[in-house]
Amino acid sequence: MTELLESYAGGRWYRAPDDGRPVLDAVTGEEVARVSSTGLDLAAMVAYAKDVGGPALAGLTFHERASLLKAMAKDLMSVKEEFYELSFRTGATRGDSAVDIDGGIGTVFSIASKGTREMPNSTVYLDGGLEHLGRGGTFLGQHIFTSRPGVAVQINAFNFPVWGFLEKLAPTFIAGMPTIVKPAAQTAYLTAAVVRRIVESGLLPEGTVQLLAGSPEGLLDELTVQDQVGFTGSAHTAGLLRNHPSVLHDGVELTVEADSLNCSVLGPDVATGDPEFDLFVKGVVTEMTVKAGQKCTAIRRAIVPRALLDDVADAISARLSGIAVGDPRADGVRMGALVSLEQREEVRKAIQSLRASSDLVFGDPDHVTLVDADAERGAFLSPVLLRAHDGAVEPHDVEPFGPVSTLIGYDDVAEAVRLAGRGKGSLAASVVTHDGDVARDLVLGLAPWHGRILVLDRDDAKEAAAAGGHGSPLPVLVHGGPGRAGGGEELGGVRGILHHMQRTALEGSPDMLTAITGRWTTGSRRSDDGTHPFRKSLAQLRVGDTIASAPRQVTRADIDHFAEFTGDTFYAHTDEEAAARNPLFGGIVAHGYLVVSLAAGLFVDPDPGPVLANFGVDNLRFLTPVKADDTIAVTLTVKQITPRTSADYGEVRWDAVVTNEAGEPVATYDVLTLVAKELDS
């Protein structure tokens, strides 16, 4: 008997006492492994995640969590060839494996980078700006995100055994939630190999990642209000999960990515010889053959101007005829096997349903010429292209989860939009056109029905292909879709992280908000101990440290010089009569950037010190004009301190308020500096 896959639960590897269920090689039909979770204590597994993994993550900042993920991704990348060898057994070609393995690891890198660059080195994330809840400024509101004391359970599909779990793990980990990974049985051996490497590396805190290799029956019974389930799979199973008592009554949050009849629309402006025609054809063929069409984002419906149906059918068929199908290890093979013989039969049944209202254009569901493979033992299927009859229903209802696509004709943009919407909600669509008006009409019509839309033309084709094209979810953009596609949302950079956190509306005084959030709040106490803050290292600085400058008069000579020196001779700074007629100014006023420049001169300490550089200004607003001979002063306060874990310096955000001699704010902004962690000895 082959190896029985072990689960990783409660800090140890668990082997079920029975023989388990056999999992077969998609190419040869040989037994690869067996899967069973018999006897596994699921309640203890959930408790371990919450009692061990959760507290370990709670003690880390967003940056620290991101750093651990980055180290994990580097380690996985160093041994990816081991995963490639196993991936062949799922029926994937090397190119398919790159999408899954490199794509999954790359997603971790991307999410980790977002966590470092766009989130604070803290455990609290501020959402939006302050809300003033009273007139005196002593009662304020601030939305915050904090970690939930629960566990994230991911139930994944068979088609992406690496990417599928890594794209869920990365945002939940940075959000501070431990994860229980439940892979699909057909490809669980590849997921298990990656999880084993993660565990043995020791890079992630114990309890933050566990593996359930086998049936998840009873797992949802152990979940409560702070827990989440991320499901990728069929709409039928999603329906069962939605009706589970833990989801219906106990507040368990469920995110679903389910069936999806994605489409690609060829614009009515495109002619046969145009670059967009070739891009459309290539895109359909790619989505039919990558992962043997076993992608939740694959193009199932190719919606084409009726006059071009014959040309498109011929062009796609010609490309498909050059696709070699067979053993994914063999030279020249472009498409491997479906994941199992059972899956092949499911796709054949779907094709049969589609043929009730469509004609076969290319391929034979029952026969395929193979390279170095046995059609009886391996789950191979020919790419199949169909052409729908007018008014066909099945292409909008039946999802063949394999190398199958259906051509559908339309007469105008409005009809194309209606046809796309008949899919009842999809993950992805592509619009192939070189006409901006056509693109706008199609996108606005398709957007309510799709989670992501690629607008493809000759200008973005090269870079779009490098990013993966129609079928590749990108870590910085949301992945999900409405309606039939499940209504869930994953990825999207920081959005994907925040999805796993709790947003809370916080009300309180400025001092209390500062204490809770770790970020100085307007109206909070300031601290001035007589030492210029620019003389303090990162270790010495504290939120609220302040310098209040001496006043400085802004003269007409200053304004004239700045205008001549910079070339900014806008009339409000140079033409007395015109400036006087402007109701906003009533006379010559200083340039806003002159005011900011003079303010810098008022607060900057000129000598070398721990402040290494100014790297930007955020949120600059000019509130009141500064007229000639007005006097300004600036108050600079440490607003936020963000150490960089991989450098000997950190970032300091300063609140800057420039006031006139009446004490009115004339400019507000944030100054961003890099400050050494320690003073030079």
ZIFEN-V377931 format. One record per residue. N is the residue number from 0. PHI is phi in whole degrees, 0 to 359 (NA if undefined). Layout:
N,PHI  N,PHI
This chain:
0,NA  1,287  2,299  3,269  4,298  5,261  6,271  7,248  8,216  9,63  10,84  11,212  12,272  13,245  14,248  15,294  16,281  17,261  18,281  19,78  20,261  21,286  22,241  23,256  24,296  25,294  26,266  27,253  28,81  29,286  30,286  31,263  32,198  33,233  34,231  35,200  36,239  37,305  38,85  39,289  40,278  41,290  42,297  43,293  44,297  45,295  46,296  47,296  48,299  49,281  50,273  51,247  52,292  53,301  54,299  55,297  56,287  57,298  58,278  59,247  60,279  61,303  62,294  63,293  64,296  65,297  66,296  67,295  68,298  69,298  70,297  71,297  72,298  73,299  74,295  75,297  76,296  77,290  78,237  79,296  80,298  81,298  82,288  83,300  84,298  85,291  86,296  87,305  88,289  89,278  90,98  91,276  92,284  93,297  94,296  95,298  96,295  97,297  98,299  99,281  100,279  101,297  102,297  103,294  104,294  105,298  106,296  107,298  108,303  109,295  110,295  111,297  112,297  113,298  114,297  115,279  116,276  117,243  118,237  119,284  120,277  121,208  122,248  123,239  124,247  125,274  126,249  127,79  128,266  129,289  130,246  131,276  132,260  133,213  134,282  135,274  136,81  137,261  138,226  139,232  140,237  141,210  142,278  143,228  144,247  145,228  146,289  147,264  148,275  149,232  150,233  151,260  152,258  153,249  154,249  155,252  156,274  157,282  158,282  159,228  160,292  161,255  162,304  163,303  164,269  165,289  166,291  167,272  168,296  169,302  170,292  171,293  172,297  173,294  174,291  175,98  176,250  177,289  178,234  179,249  180,263  181,238  182,279  183,294  184,300  185,300  186,232  187,297  188,296  189,285  190,301  191,299  192,295  193,290  194,298  195,300  196,297  197,298  198,296  199,291  200,291  201,69  202,281  203,262  204,303  205,301  206,90  207,276  208,223  209,232  210,236  211,250  212,263  213,146  214,290  215,268  216,304  217,94  218,294  219,294  220,296  221,269  222,266  223,227  224,300  225,271  226,265  227,227  228,235  229,251  230,244  231,234  232,167  233,281  234,296  235,297  236,294  237,301  238,297  239,295  240,295  241,298  242,262  243,289  244,304  245,295  246,279  247,289  248,240  249,254  250,79  251,292  252,273  253,244  254,247  255,237  256,239  257,239  258,306  259,205  260,262  261,295  262,227  263,233  264,248  265,272  266,295  267,290  268,279  269,274  270,252  271,303  272,272  273,287  274,302  275,295  276,299  277,294  278,297  279,297  280,299  281,298  282,297  283,297  284,295  285,300  286,289  287,284  288,250  289,295  290,55  291,51  292,74  293,272  294,228  295,293  296,255  297,298  298,284  299,266  300,231  301,256  302,263  303,228  304,308  305,304  306,292  307,256  308,303  309,296  310,295  311,294  312,300  313,295  314,292  315,294  316,299  317,297  318,292  319,297  320,295  321,266  322,271  323,278  324,249  325,163  326,302  327,296  328,277  329,285  330,300  331,84  332,288  333,255  334,222  335,266  336,264  337,291  338,290  339,199  340,296  341,296  342,294  343,299  344,295  345,298  346,292  347,299  348,297  349,295  350,298  351,299  352,295  353,296  354,290  355,294  356,224  357,217  358,259  359,283  360,258  361,214  362,92  363,225  364,299  365,257  366,218  367,207  368,277  369,243  370,252  371,54  372,208  373,254  374,292  375,276  376,268  377,264  378,271  379,266  380,212  381,291  382,302  383,232  384,248  385,243  386,232  387,284  388,287  389,301  390,79  391,300  392,260  393,304  394,300  395,263  396,238  397,254  398,256  399,275  400,278  401,192  402,280  403,226  404,216  405,239  406,279  407,227  408,271  409,218  410,257  411,211  412,300  413,300  414,290  415,300  416,296  417,298  418,297  419,298  420,292  421,290  422,287  423,65  424,111  425,223  426,285  427,215  428,221  429,231  430,241  431,250  432,200  433,243  434,248  435,298  436,293  437,298  438,302  439,298  440,298  441,291  442,297  443,295  444,283  445,276  446,306  447,296  448,254  449,222  450,279  451,211  452,228  453,265  454,258  455,248  456,209  457,298  458,283  459,252  460,301  461,296  462,288  463,297  464,295  465,296  466,278  467,116  468,72  469,306  470,269  471,255  472,296  473,250  474,299  475,272  476,243  477,293  478,234  479,160  480,195  481,280  482,57  483,306  484,287  485,116  486,77  487,269  488,208  489,233  490,58  491,86  492,65  493,297  494,304  495,294  496,290  497,295  498,303  499,263  500,245  501,260  502,270  503,230  504,273  505,259  506,239  507,173  508,282  509,305  510,295  511,291  512,297  513,298  514,296  515,282  516,272  517,78  518,236  519,299  520,249  521,308  522,101  523,286  524,297  525,250  526,233  527,229  528,266  529,91  530,264  531,300  532,303  533,289  534,268  535,258  536,285  537,300  538,293  539,268  540,292  541,228  542,303  543,102  544,301  545,222  546,230  547,250  548,280  549,286  550,282  551,215  552,275  553,260  554,268  555,296  556,296  557,299  558,293  559,298  560,297  561,296  562,297  563,291  564,290  565,266  566,85  567,274  568,253  569,309  570,302  571,295  572,254  573,227  574,246  575,300  576,292  577,295  578,296  579,293  580,283  581,281  582,296  583,282  584,248  585,68  586,147  587,300  588,232  589,286  590,299  591,301  592,287  593,293  594,300  595,294  596,294  597,295  598,298  599,300  600,296  601,279  602,250  603,289  604,269  605,283  606,278  607,304  608,189  609,292  610,285  611,268  612,193  613,261  614,245  615,157  616,226  617,244  618,60  619,290  620,224  621,260  622,258  623,222  624,298  625,257  626,270  627,304  628,76  629,293  630,249  631,239  632,214  633,227  634,245  635,243  636,228  637,294  638,262  639,205  640,241  641,232  642,296  643,266  644,291  645,253  646,218  647,268  648,216  649,220  650,255  651,236  652,258  653,249  654,275  655,245  656,231  657,261  658,240  659,266  660,292  661,272  662,83  663,277  664,294  665,252  666,204  667,227  668,188  669,253  670,260  671,248  672,229  673,256  674,231  675,297  676,292  677,228  678,288  679,298  680,281
